[in-house]
Structure formats: C-alpha cells, structure tokens
Amino acid sequence: MTNLLLMLIVSVQSIAQFSSISGTVKDKATGEALPGTVIALNGKKTLAGNDGRFLINLSGAGNNARIIVSRIGYRTDTIEYTGTHLTIL
C-alpha cells in the first residue's frame, strides 16, 4: 500500500469557541493531491476536495482527538491530535 503525505494545520477561532483542522492530502511519492480522501474525527467525516484540501470541525473533540485518514489503494493513517500544529510526512 502507498503512504499518504498529510499536512494538517490547526486553525483556532476563539470568538466562536471552536477550532478546526484544515489541510491538504497528497501522495507521498508524487506530491499529487488526492481528492476524495476521507478524513474522520470522532465520528464526523469529510472528503478532501479536488485540490486535496479539507476542513473538519473539532467541536467537542477537546485537545486530544484521533484523526483517521483513508483512501482506496492507500494505507489508512491514524494521527493523534493534541491541540498543536501538525505536519505529518
């Protein structure tokens, strides 16, 4: 199975009292965006768009969450989010 290159950036909006994770999913070998990749967080799911970008709300997840990234033909990755900026290579 091929590995994913996943870049996650944490964006916090203190006024609204919630935060979100946004990022881009790319193929590790080619650097090409991987549209349609599933990003799941505590039962919530979203799909990466045509450019590989995604946004998922952390509402209720607190500062510790498990992010699952999956796509057909690729290994599923699980990332532990602890409330800081993440770049997964």
C-alpha positions as CSV (number, residue, x, y, z in Angstrom):
1,M,0.0,0.0,0.0
2,T,1.1,3.5,-0.7
3,N,1.7,6.0,2.1
4,L,-0.1,9.3,2.2
5,L,1.5,12.7,2.8
6,L,-0.8,14.6,5.0
7,M,-0.3,18.2,6.0
8,L,-2.6,19.4,8.8
9,I,-2.8,23.0,10.0
10,V,-4.8,23.8,13.1
11,S,-6.9,26.9,12.9
12,V,-8.4,28.2,16.2
13,Q,-11.3,30.7,16.3
14,S,-11.5,31.9,19.9
15,I,-14.5,34.1,19.3
16,A,-16.7,31.2,18.2
17,Q,-15.2,28.9,20.9
18,F,-14.3,26.1,18.5
19,S,-11.5,25.1,16.3
20,S,-11.0,23.2,13.1
21,I,-8.3,21.3,11.3
22,S,-7.6,22.1,7.7
23,G,-5.0,20.7,5.4
24,T,-4.1,19.0,2.1
25,V,-3.7,15.3,1.4
26,K,-1.1,14.4,-1.1
27,D,0.6,11.3,-2.5
28,K,4.0,10.9,-0.7
29,A,5.8,9.8,-3.8
30,T,4.4,12.1,-6.5
31,G,3.2,15.1,-4.4
32,E,-0.1,15.0,-6.3
33,A,-3.3,16.0,-4.5
34,L,-5.6,13.1,-3.5
35,P,-9.2,14.2,-3.9
36,G,-11.9,12.1,-2.3
37,T,-9.7,11.1,0.7
38,V,-11.8,10.5,3.8
39,I,-10.8,12.4,6.9
40,A,-12.7,11.2,10.1
41,L,-12.6,12.7,13.6
42,N,-14.7,11.4,16.4
43,G,-17.5,10.1,14.1
44,K,-17.5,13.1,11.9
45,K,-16.3,12.7,8.3
46,T,-15.3,14.9,5.4
47,L,-13.8,14.4,2.0
48,A,-10.8,16.1,0.5
49,G,-11.8,18.4,-2.4
50,N,-10.5,18.3,-6.0
51,D,-7.3,20.0,-4.8
52,G,-6.8,17.6,-1.9
53,R,-7.8,20.2,0.7
54,F,-10.2,19.6,3.6
55,L,-11.7,21.3,6.7
56,I,-13.2,19.4,9.7
57,N,-14.6,20.9,12.8
58,L,-13.1,19.9,16.2
59,S,-16.2,20.9,18.2
60,G,-16.5,18.7,21.2
61,A,-13.1,16.9,20.5
62,G,-11.1,18.9,23.0
63,N,-7.4,19.0,22.7
64,N,-7.0,15.2,22.2
65,A,-8.5,13.6,19.2
66,R,-7.8,10.8,16.8
67,I,-7.8,11.7,13.1
68,I,-8.2,8.9,10.6
69,V,-7.2,9.4,7.0
70,S,-8.2,6.8,4.4
71,R,-8.4,6.3,0.7
72,I,-8.8,3.2,-1.5
73,G,-5.4,1.9,-2.6
74,Y,-3.5,3.6,0.3
75,R,-2.7,2.6,3.9
76,T,-5.1,4.1,6.4
77,D,-3.3,6.5,8.8
78,T,-4.3,7.4,12.3
79,I,-2.9,10.7,13.8
80,E,-3.2,11.7,17.4
81,Y,-4.1,15.4,17.6
82,T,-3.1,17.1,20.9
83,G,-4.0,20.7,20.2
84,T,-0.9,21.8,18.3
85,H,0.2,22.4,14.8
86,L,0.7,19.2,12.9
87,T,2.7,18.3,9.7
88,I,2.8,14.6,9.0
89,L,5.3,13.4,6.5
